[in-house]
């Protein structure tokens, strides 16, 4: 049987593409910020502006999402880019992780 006679493998873009990206290390990571009972909205907004480079509206929206949904993705990028930002957020008393 010749190669051009073979049926192409059906690609599931929901899984095959994501797996391929992760295998080559291209997939972005994200910082997830979690709700807590001790940081104020103003402090969270200030940190998002200062360390995640959000504008004031984006920071406020993220703060409300964290409060009402319990978590919010606040920054995307490579692990190398996100690690120092996440470390500073943790040092400031926020609850965050890279996933």
PLY file of the C-alpha trace (Angstrom):
ply
format ascii 1.0
element vertex 99
property float x
property float y
property float z
element edge 98
property int vertex1
property int vertex2
end_header
0.00 0.00 0.00
1.33 3.41 -0.91
1.57 6.19 1.71
-0.78 8.49 -0.16
-3.49 5.79 -0.12
-3.58 5.75 3.71
-6.31 7.66 5.47
-4.93 10.50 7.58
-5.29 10.17 11.33
-8.17 12.26 12.61
-6.85 15.02 14.87
-8.72 15.92 18.02
-7.76 19.55 18.48
-8.95 19.54 22.09
-6.36 16.99 23.16
-3.81 16.33 20.42
-2.73 19.94 20.00
-2.48 20.58 23.74
-0.42 17.45 24.28
1.91 18.41 21.43
2.42 21.90 22.88
3.18 20.53 26.34
5.61 18.00 24.91
7.71 20.74 23.32
7.36 23.10 26.30
5.43 25.83 24.49
2.27 25.74 26.61
1.85 28.81 28.78
1.56 28.61 32.52
-0.57 30.92 34.63
-0.57 32.45 38.07
-3.76 31.63 39.93
-4.67 34.03 42.73
-6.92 32.63 45.48
-9.35 34.30 47.83
-8.37 34.80 51.46
-9.91 36.43 54.53
-7.18 38.92 55.38
-6.12 40.97 52.33
-8.20 44.00 51.35
-9.47 44.70 47.84
-7.26 47.79 47.68
-4.13 45.83 48.63
-4.85 43.06 46.10
-5.50 45.64 43.37
-2.28 47.47 44.28
-0.27 44.22 44.03
-1.81 43.27 40.69
-0.97 46.69 39.26
2.56 46.75 40.65
3.70 43.15 40.08
1.44 41.77 37.32
1.42 45.05 35.36
-2.40 45.22 35.26
-4.16 48.49 34.59
-6.53 49.59 37.36
-9.68 48.23 35.71
-8.15 44.81 35.02
-6.80 44.61 38.58
-10.19 45.52 40.04
-11.98 42.93 37.89
-9.51 40.23 38.93
-9.93 41.17 42.60
-13.72 40.81 42.30
-13.39 37.47 40.50
-11.08 36.20 43.24
-13.54 37.36 45.90
-16.70 35.94 44.31
-15.34 32.88 42.45
-12.54 31.96 44.86
-9.77 32.16 42.26
-8.66 33.95 39.11
-5.89 33.60 36.55
-4.01 36.89 36.89
-0.97 36.40 34.64
0.03 34.05 31.82
3.48 33.28 30.47
6.35 30.87 30.76
7.31 29.41 34.13
10.53 31.43 34.04
8.56 34.69 33.63
5.93 33.85 36.23
8.05 32.38 39.03
9.50 35.67 40.33
6.08 37.39 40.11
4.38 34.58 42.00
7.15 34.63 44.62
6.61 38.36 45.24
2.83 37.88 45.51
3.40 35.15 48.10
5.88 37.34 49.99
3.24 40.09 50.09
0.85 37.66 51.79
-1.35 36.76 48.83
-2.28 33.16 48.10
-1.11 32.23 44.60
0.37 29.37 42.61
1.60 28.63 39.11
-0.28 26.01 37.15
0 1
1 2
2 3
3 4
4 5
5 6
6 7
7 8
8 9
9 10
10 11
11 12
12 13
13 14
14 15
15 16
16 17
17 18
18 19
19 20
20 21
21 22
22 23
23 24
24 25
25 26
26 27
27 28
28 29
29 30
30 31
31 32
32 33
33 34
34 35
35 36
36 37
37 38
38 39
39 40
40 41
41 42
42 43
43 44
44 45
45 46
46 47
47 48
48 49
49 50
50 51
51 52
52 53
53 54
54 55
55 56
56 57
57 58
58 59
59 60
60 61
61 62
62 63
63 64
64 65
65 66
66 67
67 68
68 69
69 70
70 71
71 72
72 73
73 74
74 75
75 76
76 77
77 78
78 79
79 80
80 81
81 82
82 83
83 84
84 85
85 86
86 87
87 88
88 89
89 90
90 91
91 92
92 93
93 94
94 95
95 96
96 97
97 98
